[in-house]
Amino acid sequence: MANQKTGIYRTAKGREVDMGKLINQNELQPAVGNMKVNARGDKLGAGGKIISSGIPSQINASRPTPVAAPVAEPAVAPGKKDVSTMDPEGNE
């Protein structure tokens, strides 16, 4: 368990891999796929040059979304049954 806190993992063959070091060494390498970004999330242009940094978009993404006001339940007209609380079998 102590190895997980430090970012050092042991492979099935018994080798130790420092994931933090590996990430830092490769953060400017283009990511695999068709998104044209590197490991930090920077947008890449022609030749792998950084067009825009991915850090501001991560800051905006981490902001909490505003909570919507609760919606009041509609009142049931007199003489009608509220079927939203009924048993699907028809039992009341």
Jmol script that loads the backbone (N, CA, C; Angstrom):
load data "model"
ATOM      1  N   MET A   1       0.807  -1.201   0.000  1.00  0.00           N
ATOM      2  CA  MET A   1       0.000   0.000   0.000  1.00  0.00           C
ATOM      3  C   MET A   1       0.852   1.269   0.000  1.00  0.00           C
ATOM      4  N   ALA A   2       2.021   1.228   0.637  1.00  0.00           N
ATOM      5  CA  ALA A   2       2.877   2.413   0.702  1.00  0.00           C
ATOM      6  C   ALA A   2       3.394   2.789  -0.682  1.00  0.00           C
ATOM      7  N   ASN A   3       3.564   1.808  -1.574  1.00  0.00           N
ATOM      8  CA  ASN A   3       4.063   2.091  -2.905  1.00  0.00           C
ATOM      9  C   ASN A   3       3.075   2.924  -3.715  1.00  0.00           C
ATOM     10  N   GLN A   4       1.780   2.757  -3.493  1.00  0.00           N
ATOM     11  CA  GLN A   4       0.790   3.503  -4.252  1.00  0.00           C
ATOM     12  C   GLN A   4       0.824   4.990  -3.917  1.00  0.00           C
ATOM     13  N   LYS A   5       1.145   5.344  -2.693  1.00  0.00           N
ATOM     14  CA  LYS A   5       1.202   6.751  -2.310  1.00  0.00           C
ATOM     15  C   LYS A   5       2.378   7.461  -2.969  1.00  0.00           C
ATOM     16  N   THR A   6       3.485   6.760  -3.189  1.00  0.00           N
ATOM     17  CA  THR A   6       4.668   7.388  -3.764  1.00  0.00           C
ATOM     18  C   THR A   6       4.659   7.360  -5.283  1.00  0.00           C
ATOM     19  N   GLY A   7       3.738   6.612  -5.902  1.00  0.00           N
ATOM     20  CA  GLY A   7       3.686   6.531  -7.349  1.00  0.00           C
ATOM     21  C   GLY A   7       4.614   5.488  -7.921  1.00  0.00           C
ATOM     22  N   ILE A   8       5.176   4.635  -7.068  1.00  0.00           N
ATOM     23  CA  ILE A   8       6.046   3.564  -7.537  1.00  0.00           C
ATOM     24  C   ILE A   8       5.238   2.273  -7.525  1.00  0.00           C
ATOM     25  N   TYR A   9       5.166   1.626  -8.680  1.00  0.00           N
ATOM     26  CA  TYR A   9       4.388   0.404  -8.821  1.00  0.00           C
ATOM     27  C   TYR A   9       5.307  -0.753  -9.191  1.00  0.00           C
ATOM     28  N   ARG A  10       4.923  -1.948  -8.813  1.00  0.00           N
ATOM     29  CA  ARG A  10       5.685  -3.147  -9.126  1.00  0.00           C
ATOM     30  C   ARG A  10       4.941  -3.902 -10.225  1.00  0.00           C
ATOM     31  N   THR A  11       5.649  -4.247 -11.297  1.00  0.00           N
ATOM     32  CA  THR A  11       5.047  -4.970 -12.415  1.00  0.00           C
ATOM     33  C   THR A  11       4.909  -6.450 -12.070  1.00  0.00           C
ATOM     34  N   ALA A  12       4.261  -7.190 -12.957  1.00  0.00           N
ATOM     35  CA  ALA A  12       4.086  -8.629 -12.757  1.00  0.00           C
ATOM     36  C   ALA A  12       5.429  -9.350 -12.770  1.00  0.00           C
ATOM     37  N   LYS A  13       6.405  -8.794 -13.456  1.00  0.00           N
ATOM     38  CA  LYS A  13       7.745  -9.397 -13.507  1.00  0.00           C
ATOM     39  C   LYS A  13       8.635  -8.942 -12.355  1.00  0.00           C
ATOM     40  N   GLY A  14       8.124  -8.081 -11.473  1.00  0.00           N
ATOM     41  CA  GLY A  14       8.888  -7.660 -10.309  1.00  0.00           C
ATOM     42  C   GLY A  14       9.662  -6.376 -10.484  1.00  0.00           C
ATOM     43  N   ARG A  15       9.569  -5.744 -11.632  1.00  0.00           N
ATOM     44  CA  ARG A  15      10.277  -4.476 -11.845  1.00  0.00           C
ATOM     45  C   ARG A  15       9.476  -3.337 -11.230  1.00  0.00           C
ATOM     46  N   GLU A  16      10.186  -2.302 -10.752  1.00  0.00           N
ATOM     47  CA  GLU A  16       9.531  -1.141 -10.181  1.00  0.00           C
ATOM     48  C   GLU A  16       9.445  -0.033 -11.222  1.00  0.00           C
ATOM     49  N   VAL A  17       8.280   0.605 -11.302  1.00  0.00           N
ATOM     50  CA  VAL A  17       8.051   1.692 -12.251  1.00  0.00           C
ATOM     51  C   VAL A  17       7.588   2.916 -11.468  1.00  0.00           C
ATOM     52  N   ASP A  18       8.318   4.032 -11.613  1.00  0.00           N
ATOM     53  CA  ASP A  18       7.937   5.288 -10.976  1.00  0.00           C
ATOM     54  C   ASP A  18       7.054   6.050 -11.957  1.00  0.00           C
ATOM     55  N   MET A  19       5.734   6.015 -11.741  1.00  0.00           N
ATOM     56  CA  MET A  19       4.793   6.615 -12.680  1.00  0.00           C
ATOM     57  C   MET A  19       4.910   8.137 -12.726  1.00  0.00           C
ATOM     58  N   GLY A  20       5.171   8.780 -11.600  1.00  0.00           N
ATOM     59  CA  GLY A  20       5.325  10.234 -11.590  1.00  0.00           C
ATOM     60  C   GLY A  20       6.494  10.680 -12.445  1.00  0.00           C
ATOM     61  N   LYS A  21       7.612   9.980 -12.332  1.00  0.00           N
ATOM     62  CA  LYS A  21       8.795  10.300 -13.129  1.00  0.00           C
ATOM     63  C   LYS A  21       8.523  10.062 -14.607  1.00  0.00           C
ATOM     64  N   LEU A  22       7.827   8.970 -14.913  1.00  0.00           N
ATOM     65  CA  LEU A  22       7.502   8.637 -16.295  1.00  0.00           C
ATOM     66  C   LEU A  22       6.583   9.688 -16.925  1.00  0.00           C
ATOM     67  N   ILE A  23       5.621  10.159 -16.172  1.00  0.00           N
ATOM     68  CA  ILE A  23       4.703  11.195 -16.672  1.00  0.00           C
ATOM     69  C   ILE A  23       5.453  12.496 -16.923  1.00  0.00           C
ATOM     70  N   ASN A  24       6.316  12.904 -15.975  1.00  0.00           N
ATOM     71  CA  ASN A  24       7.073  14.142 -16.128  1.00  0.00           C
ATOM     72  C   ASN A  24       8.036  14.091 -17.310  1.00  0.00           C
ATOM     73  N   GLN A  25       8.611  12.930 -17.584  1.00  0.00           N
ATOM     74  CA  GLN A  25       9.540  12.800 -18.702  1.00  0.00           C
ATOM     75  C   GLN A  25       8.817  12.924 -20.043  1.00  0.00           C
ATOM     76  N   ASN A  26       7.555  12.536 -20.100  1.00  0.00           N
ATOM     77  CA  ASN A  26       6.842  12.470 -21.373  1.00  0.00           C
ATOM     78  C   ASN A  26       5.693  13.460 -21.506  1.00  0.00           C
ATOM     79  N   GLU A  27       5.636  14.492 -20.665  1.00  0.00           N
ATOM     80  CA  GLU A  27       4.492  15.388 -20.700  1.00  0.00           C
ATOM     81  C   GLU A  27       4.421  16.246 -21.970  1.00  0.00           C
ATOM     82  N   LEU A  28       5.515  16.433 -22.670  1.00  0.00           N
ATOM     83  CA  LEU A  28       5.485  17.223 -23.899  1.00  0.00           C
ATOM     84  C   LEU A  28       5.349  16.362 -25.147  1.00  0.00           C
ATOM     85  N   GLN A  29       5.331  15.049 -25.002  1.00  0.00           N
ATOM     86  CA  GLN A  29       5.161  14.150 -26.146  1.00  0.00           C
ATOM     87  C   GLN A  29       3.703  14.171 -26.595  1.00  0.00           C
ATOM     88  N   PRO A  30       3.456  14.142 -27.914  1.00  0.00           N
ATOM     89  CA  PRO A  30       2.073  14.101 -28.389  1.00  0.00           C
ATOM     90  C   PRO A  30       1.364  12.840 -27.904  1.00  0.00           C
ATOM     91  N   ALA A  31       0.098  13.000 -27.541  1.00  0.00           N
ATOM     92  CA  ALA A  31      -0.694  11.865 -27.074  1.00  0.00           C
ATOM     93  C   ALA A  31      -1.088  10.983 -28.253  1.00  0.00           C
ATOM     94  N   VAL A  32      -1.356   9.731 -27.973  1.00  0.00           N
ATOM     95  CA  VAL A  32      -1.790   8.802 -29.010  1.00  0.00           C
ATOM     96  C   VAL A  32      -3.263   9.046 -29.273  1.00  0.00           C
ATOM     97  N   GLY A  33      -3.643   9.156 -30.526  1.00  0.00           N
ATOM     98  CA  GLY A  33      -5.034   9.380 -30.895  1.00  0.00           C
ATOM     99  C   GLY A  33      -5.147  10.513 -31.892  1.00  0.00           C
ATOM    100  N   ASN A  34      -6.356  10.977 -32.091  1.00  0.00           N
ATOM    101  CA  ASN A  34      -6.587  12.000 -33.102  1.00  0.00           C
ATOM    102  C   ASN A  34      -6.970  13.350 -32.516  1.00  0.00           C
ATOM    103  N   MET A  35      -6.686  13.603 -31.231  1.00  0.00           N
ATOM    104  CA  MET A  35      -7.084  14.863 -30.604  1.00  0.00           C
ATOM    105  C   MET A  35      -6.059  15.977 -30.767  1.00  0.00           C
ATOM    106  N   LYS A  36      -4.841  15.683 -31.169  1.00  0.00           N
ATOM    107  CA  LYS A  36      -3.776  16.667 -31.340  1.00  0.00           C
ATOM    108  C   LYS A  36      -3.503  17.443 -30.055  1.00  0.00           C
ATOM    109  N   VAL A  37      -3.249  16.690 -28.967  1.00  0.00           N
ATOM    110  CA  VAL A  37      -2.859  17.268 -27.686  1.00  0.00           C
ATOM    111  C   VAL A  37      -1.665  16.480 -27.148  1.00  0.00           C
ATOM    112  N   ASN A  38      -0.967  17.074 -26.172  1.00  0.00           N
ATOM    113  CA  ASN A  38       0.103  16.334 -25.501  1.00  0.00           C
ATOM    114  C   ASN A  38      -0.415  15.853 -24.152  1.00  0.00           C
ATOM    115  N   ALA A  39       0.449  15.266 -23.344  1.00  0.00           N
ATOM    116  CA  ALA A  39       0.021  14.664 -22.079  1.00  0.00           C
ATOM    117  C   ALA A  39      -0.492  15.706 -21.085  1.00  0.00           C
ATOM    118  N   ARG A  40      -0.062  16.963 -21.206  1.00  0.00           N
ATOM    119  CA  ARG A  40      -0.559  18.019 -20.316  1.00  0.00           C
ATOM    120  C   ARG A  40      -1.903  18.562 -20.753  1.00  0.00           C
ATOM    121  N   GLY A  41      -2.332  18.242 -21.983  1.00  0.00           N
ATOM    122  CA  GLY A  41      -3.595  18.755 -22.492  1.00  0.00           C
ATOM    123  C   GLY A  41      -3.423  19.986 -23.354  1.00  0.00           C
ATOM    124  N   ASP A  42      -2.174  20.369 -23.682  1.00  0.00           N
ATOM    125  CA  ASP A  42      -1.931  21.512 -24.562  1.00  0.00           C
ATOM    126  C   ASP A  42      -2.362  21.159 -25.984  1.00  0.00           C
ATOM    127  N   LYS A  43      -3.011  22.103 -26.671  1.00  0.00           N
ATOM    128  CA  LYS A  43      -3.381  21.879 -28.065  1.00  0.00           C
ATOM    129  C   LYS A  43      -2.149  22.045 -28.940  1.00  0.00           C
ATOM    130  N   LEU A  44      -1.960  21.111 -29.870  1.00  0.00           N
ATOM    131  CA  LEU A  44      -0.786  21.117 -30.725  1.00  0.00           C
ATOM    132  C   LEU A  44      -1.154  21.480 -32.152  1.00  0.00           C
ATOM    133  N   GLY A  45      -0.249  22.225 -32.800  1.00  0.00           N
ATOM    134  CA  GLY A  45      -0.436  22.587 -34.199  1.00  0.00           C
ATOM    135  C   GLY A  45       0.497  21.792 -35.088  1.00  0.00           C
ATOM    136  N   ALA A  46       0.816  22.370 -36.236  1.00  0.00           N
ATOM    137  CA  ALA A  46       1.698  21.707 -37.194  1.00  0.00           C
ATOM    138  C   ALA A  46       3.077  21.490 -36.588  1.00  0.00           C
ATOM    139  N   GLY A  47       3.628  20.310 -36.762  1.00  0.00           N
ATOM    140  CA  GLY A  47       4.953  19.992 -36.250  1.00  0.00           C
ATOM    141  C   GLY A  47       4.987  19.752 -34.752  1.00  0.00           C
ATOM    142  N   GLY A  48       3.843  19.660 -34.119  1.00  0.00           N
ATOM    143  CA  GLY A  48       3.789  19.396 -32.687  1.00  0.00           C
ATOM    144  C   GLY A  48       4.043  20.618 -31.824  1.00  0.00           C
ATOM    145  N   LYS A  49       3.931  21.833 -32.403  1.00  0.00           N
ATOM    146  CA  LYS A  49       4.145  23.057 -31.630  1.00  0.00           C
ATOM    147  C   LYS A  49       2.889  23.382 -30.827  1.00  0.00           C
ATOM    148  N   ILE A  50       3.081  23.859 -29.603  1.00  0.00           N
ATOM    149  CA  ILE A  50       1.969  24.158 -28.702  1.00  0.00           C
ATOM    150  C   ILE A  50       1.260  25.422 -29.171  1.00  0.00           C
ATOM    151  N   ILE A  51      -0.052  25.312 -29.441  1.00  0.00           N
ATOM    152  CA  ILE A  51      -0.868  26.458 -29.855  1.00  0.00           C
ATOM    153  C   ILE A  51      -1.447  27.148 -28.628  1.00  0.00           C
ATOM    154  N   SER A  52      -2.071  26.374 -27.745  1.00  0.00           N
ATOM    155  CA  SER A  52      -2.638  26.941 -26.524  1.00  0.00           C
ATOM    156  C   SER A  52      -2.426  25.968 -25.374  1.00  0.00           C
ATOM    157  N   SER A  53      -2.242  26.539 -24.196  1.00  0.00           N
ATOM    158  CA  SER A  53      -1.983  25.733 -23.017  1.00  0.00           C
ATOM    159  C   SER A  53      -3.263  25.076 -22.537  1.00  0.00           C
ATOM    160  N   GLY A  54      -3.148  23.882 -22.002  1.00  0.00           N
ATOM    161  CA  GLY A  54      -4.308  23.168 -21.497  1.00  0.00           C
ATOM    162  C   GLY A  54      -4.630  23.509 -20.063  1.00  0.00           C
ATOM    163  N   ILE A  55      -3.793  24.289 -19.397  1.00  0.00           N
ATOM    164  CA  ILE A  55      -3.987  24.585 -17.984  1.00  0.00           C
ATOM    165  C   ILE A  55      -5.217  25.457 -17.732  1.00  0.00           C
ATOM    166  N   PRO A  56      -5.480  26.552 -18.470  1.00  0.00           N
ATOM    167  CA  PRO A  56      -6.682  27.335 -18.188  1.00  0.00           C
ATOM    168  C   PRO A  56      -7.968  26.537 -18.367  1.00  0.00           C
ATOM    169  N   SER A  57      -8.012  25.633 -19.345  1.00  0.00           N
ATOM    170  CA  SER A  57      -9.225  24.862 -19.534  1.00  0.00           C
ATOM    171  C   SER A  57      -9.434  23.904 -18.376  1.00  0.00           C
ATOM    172  N   GLN A  58      -8.347  23.433 -17.747  1.00  0.00           N
ATOM    173  CA  GLN A  58      -8.488  22.562 -16.590  1.00  0.00           C
ATOM    174  C   GLN A  58      -8.984  23.344 -15.387  1.00  0.00           C
ATOM    175  N   ILE A  59      -8.589  24.599 -15.266  1.00  0.00           N
ATOM    176  CA  ILE A  59      -9.054  25.421 -14.152  1.00  0.00           C
ATOM    177  C   ILE A  59     -10.548  25.658 -14.286  1.00  0.00           C
ATOM    178  N   ASN A  60     -11.022  25.978 -15.488  1.00  0.00           N
ATOM    179  CA  ASN A  60     -12.444  26.196 -15.702  1.00  0.00           C
ATOM    180  C   ASN A  60     -13.239  24.921 -15.482  1.00  0.00           C
ATOM    181  N   ALA A  61     -12.675  23.790 -15.849  1.00  0.00           N
ATOM    182  CA  ALA A  61     -13.384  22.530 -15.692  1.00  0.00           C
ATOM    183  C   ALA A  61     -13.512  22.137 -14.232  1.00  0.00           C
ATOM    184  N   SER A  62     -12.602  22.613 -13.376  1.00  0.00           N
ATOM    185  CA  SER A  62     -12.654  22.223 -11.975  1.00  0.00           C
ATOM    186  C   SER A  62     -13.591  23.091 -11.149  1.00  0.00           C
ATOM    187  N   ARG A  63     -14.128  24.163 -11.726  1.00  0.00           N
ATOM    188  CA  ARG A  63     -15.058  25.002 -10.987  1.00  0.00           C
ATOM    189  C   ARG A  63     -16.379  24.266 -10.801  1.00  0.00           C
ATOM    190  N   PRO A  64     -16.988  24.405  -9.632  1.00  0.00           N
ATOM    191  CA  PRO A  64     -18.269  23.727  -9.434  1.00  0.00           C
ATOM    192  C   PRO A  64     -19.360  24.382 -10.277  1.00  0.00           C
ATOM    193  N   THR A  65     -20.249  23.575 -10.774  1.00  0.00           N
ATOM    194  CA  THR A  65     -21.355  24.096 -11.565  1.00  0.00           C
ATOM    195  C   THR A  65     -22.420  24.633 -10.631  1.00  0.00           C
ATOM    196  N   PRO A  66     -23.108  25.708 -11.026  1.00  0.00           N
ATOM    197  CA  PRO A  66     -24.147  26.259 -10.157  1.00  0.00           C
ATOM    198  C   PRO A  66     -25.299  25.264 -10.008  1.00  0.00           C
ATOM    199  N   VAL A  67     -25.872  25.257  -8.822  1.00  0.00           N
ATOM    200  CA  VAL A  67     -26.966  24.340  -8.528  1.00  0.00           C
ATOM    201  C   VAL A  67     -28.276  25.011  -8.920  1.00  0.00           C
ATOM    202  N   ALA A  68     -29.106  24.295  -9.683  1.00  0.00           N
ATOM    203  CA  ALA A  68     -30.389  24.832 -10.111  1.00  0.00           C
ATOM    204  C   ALA A  68     -31.365  24.819  -8.945  1.00  0.00           C
ATOM    205  N   ALA A  69     -32.306  25.752  -8.983  1.00  0.00           N
ATOM    206  CA  ALA A  69     -33.330  25.816  -7.947  1.00  0.00           C
ATOM    207  C   ALA A  69     -34.234  24.599  -8.063  1.00  0.00           C
ATOM    208  N   PRO A  70     -34.704  24.065  -6.938  1.00  0.00           N
ATOM    209  CA  PRO A  70     -35.582  22.898  -7.009  1.00  0.00           C
ATOM    210  C   PRO A  70     -36.892  23.243  -7.719  1.00  0.00           C
ATOM    211  N   VAL A  71     -37.371  22.297  -8.492  1.00  0.00           N
ATOM    212  CA  VAL A  71     -38.602  22.489  -9.248  1.00  0.00           C
ATOM    213  C   VAL A  71     -39.770  22.037  -8.387  1.00  0.00           C
ATOM    214  N   ALA A  72     -40.785  22.892  -8.272  1.00  0.00           N
ATOM    215  CA  ALA A  72     -41.959  22.551  -7.483  1.00  0.00           C
ATOM    216  C   ALA A  72     -42.789  21.511  -8.228  1.00  0.00           C
ATOM    217  N   GLU A  73     -43.326  20.547  -7.486  1.00  0.00           N
ATOM    218  CA  GLU A  73     -44.154  19.522  -8.104  1.00  0.00           C
ATOM    219  C   GLU A  73     -45.514  20.115  -8.434  1.00  0.00           C
ATOM    220  N   PRO A  74     -46.074  19.775  -9.606  1.00  0.00           N
ATOM    221  CA  PRO A  74     -47.382  20.326  -9.974  1.00  0.00           C
ATOM    222  C   PRO A  74     -48.475  19.775  -9.059  1.00  0.00           C
ATOM    223  N   ALA A  75     -49.430  20.627  -8.753  1.00  0.00           N
ATOM    224  CA  ALA A  75     -50.547  20.210  -7.908  1.00  0.00           C
ATOM    225  C   ALA A  75     -51.493  19.332  -8.719  1.00  0.00           C
ATOM    226  N   VAL A  76     -52.104  18.367  -8.059  1.00  0.00           N
ATOM    227  CA  VAL A  76     -53.048  17.472  -8.713  1.00  0.00           C
ATOM    228  C   VAL A  76     -54.427  18.112  -8.671  1.00  0.00           C
ATOM    229  N   ALA A  77     -55.115  18.095  -9.801  1.00  0.00           N
ATOM    230  CA  ALA A  77     -56.455  18.684  -9.885  1.00  0.00           C
ATOM    231  C   ALA A  77     -57.403  17.916  -8.966  1.00  0.00           C
ATOM    232  N   PRO A  78     -58.390  18.602  -8.381  1.00  0.00           N
ATOM    233  CA  PRO A  78     -59.328  17.925  -7.487  1.00  0.00           C
ATOM    234  C   PRO A  78     -60.112  16.844  -8.235  1.00  0.00           C
ATOM    235  N   GLY A  79     -60.289  15.700  -7.591  1.00  0.00           N
ATOM    236  CA  GLY A  79     -61.038  14.606  -8.185  1.00  0.00           C
ATOM    237  C   GLY A  79     -60.177  13.678  -9.030  1.00  0.00           C
ATOM    238  N   LYS A  80     -58.897  13.968  -9.175  1.00  0.00           N
ATOM    239  CA  LYS A  80     -57.994  13.125  -9.966  1.00  0.00           C
ATOM    240  C   LYS A  80     -56.996  12.457  -9.036  1.00  0.00           C
ATOM    241  N   LYS A  81     -56.564  11.255  -9.410  1.00  0.00           N
ATOM    242  CA  LYS A  81     -55.584  10.531  -8.618  1.00  0.00           C
ATOM    243  C   LYS A  81     -54.181  10.900  -9.078  1.00  0.00           C
ATOM    244  N   ASP A  82     -53.259  10.949  -8.125  1.00  0.00           N
ATOM    245  CA  ASP A  82     -51.853  11.173  -8.446  1.00  0.00           C
ATOM    246  C   ASP A  82     -51.233   9.814  -8.746  1.00  0.00           C
ATOM    247  N   VAL A  83     -51.031   9.514 -10.028  1.00  0.00           N
ATOM    248  CA  VAL A  83     -50.540   8.202 -10.432  1.00  0.00           C
ATOM    249  C   VAL A  83     -49.026   8.068 -10.285  1.00  0.00           C
ATOM    250  N   SER A  84     -48.330   9.158 -10.001  1.00  0.00           N
ATOM    251  CA  SER A  84     -46.878   9.077  -9.879  1.00  0.00           C
ATOM    252  C   SER A  84     -46.456   8.299  -8.639  1.00  0.00           C
ATOM    253  N   THR A  85     -47.309   8.234  -7.628  1.00  0.00           N
ATOM    254  CA  THR A  85     -46.965   7.513  -6.407  1.00  0.00           C
ATOM    255  C   THR A  85     -47.652   6.156  -6.311  1.00  0.00           C
ATOM    256  N   MET A  86     -48.430   5.793  -7.327  1.00  0.00           N
ATOM    257  CA  MET A  86     -49.156   4.533  -7.293  1.00  0.00           C
ATOM    258  C   MET A  86     -48.259   3.349  -7.622  1.00  0.00           C
ATOM    259  N   ASP A  87     -48.661   2.192  -7.147  1.00  0.00           N
ATOM    260  CA  ASP A  87     -47.996   0.930  -7.455  1.00  0.00           C
ATOM    261  C   ASP A  87     -48.307   0.586  -8.909  1.00  0.00           C
ATOM    262  N   PRO A  88     -47.315   0.113  -9.707  1.00  0.00           N
ATOM    263  CA  PRO A  88     -47.561  -0.217 -11.102  1.00  0.00           C
ATOM    264  C   PRO A  88     -48.606  -1.325 -11.292  1.00  0.00           C
ATOM    265  N   GLU A  89     -48.819  -2.124 -10.254  1.00  0.00           N
ATOM    266  CA  GLU A  89     -49.810  -3.198 -10.346  1.00  0.00           C
ATOM    267  C   GLU A  89     -51.226  -2.659 -10.245  1.00  0.00           C
ATOM    268  N   GLY A  90     -51.388  -1.398  -9.827  1.00  0.00           N
ATOM    269  CA  GLY A  90     -52.715  -0.813  -9.690  1.00  0.00           C
ATOM    270  C   GLY A  90     -53.173  -0.809  -8.257  1.00  0.00           C
ATOM    271  N   ASN A  91     -52.402  -1.349  -7.337  1.00  0.00           N
ATOM    272  CA  ASN A  91     -52.766  -1.348  -5.916  1.00  0.00           C
ATOM    273  C   ASN A  91     -52.472   0.032  -5.342  1.00  0.00           C
ATOM    274  N   GLU A  92     -53.372   0.478  -4.475  1.00  0.00           N
ATOM    275  CA  GLU A  92     -53.173   1.803  -3.908  1.00  0.00           C
ATOM    276  C   GLU A  92     -52.437   1.772  -2.614  1.00  0.00           C
TER     277      GLU A  92
END
end "model"
wireframe off; spacefill off
backbone 0.3
color backbone group
